[in-house]
């Protein structure tokens, strides 16, 4: 249902923009504003799962120098890092 996915997209953007810390609002919110509208249902579901995780964990993955290969959300973190020019490659 198209309306359902649009509601989910709006909610995901809102959740990404209102994390509780300015850093996470900026890291996730800017990315969401730029990419969520183009996400299909499976991509949106993965992003929603990522948004459900605790901020310190997500922030450590995005900002930390360690590799995240093998991590369940490695593709999403790599995309976030690349979007913010934080990729380590």
N, C-alpha and C positions, 0 to 999 in steps of 0.2 A: 504494500500500500504506500503510495507516494507521500501521502500526508504524514504517515507514521515516520518515515525516514526523515522528513523535513523537521518534524518535532524533535526527533532524536538528535539531528544535526544541531539545531538551535540549543538544545540542552547541553550537548557536548561542548559547544563553544562557550556557553555560559560557565559551565563547570571548569573549563580550562582557564577562563579569565578571572575566576573568583576562587583561587586556591587557598588564600590566607596569607601568603607572603608575596611581596612585590616581585621577587625573583621568579617564583614559579608562575605567577600570573603572567609575567612577561614571556618566560620560556615556552610555556604551554599555550597561553592565550594567543600570542602572535602567530604561532604555528597553526593553531586551530582556525583562526580567522582566515589564514591563507589557504588551508588545505581541506578543511572538513566538507565544504560544499561539493567538492569533487569526489569524495569518498563514496564507494558503493557500500552496500549493507555489511559485507564481511569486514571490510577495512574499518568501517565505523565501529563495528562491534569490538574489534581489537583495540581501537583508540579508547573506547568506553572502558574496556578492561584495564588499560593502562591508567586512565584517570581515576580508577577506583583504588589504586595503590597509594601508599603513604608518600607525601611530598619528599621527605628526606631521602627515601630510597630512589625515587625518580630523579631527584636533583643530583644525587651521587652518581647515578648512571650517566646522566647527560654531561655533567661538569667534570667528573672524575677522569683521571688520566688512564685508568686501567681499561683494558679491552673488555668488551661485553659479549664476545663470541660465546655461544652456548647458552646465553641467557634467554629465557622465554621471549622477552620483548626486544631482543637484539636488533631485529629489522626496524622496529619503530624508533628505538633509541638512535640507531644510525641515521635514520631520516631526520630526526630532531636535531642531532649534532650537525648534520650537513646543512640544514636550513639555517642554523645559527652560526655557521662557519666555525664549528667546534670539532669537526671530524678530525680524527687522528691519522688519517692515511696520507 
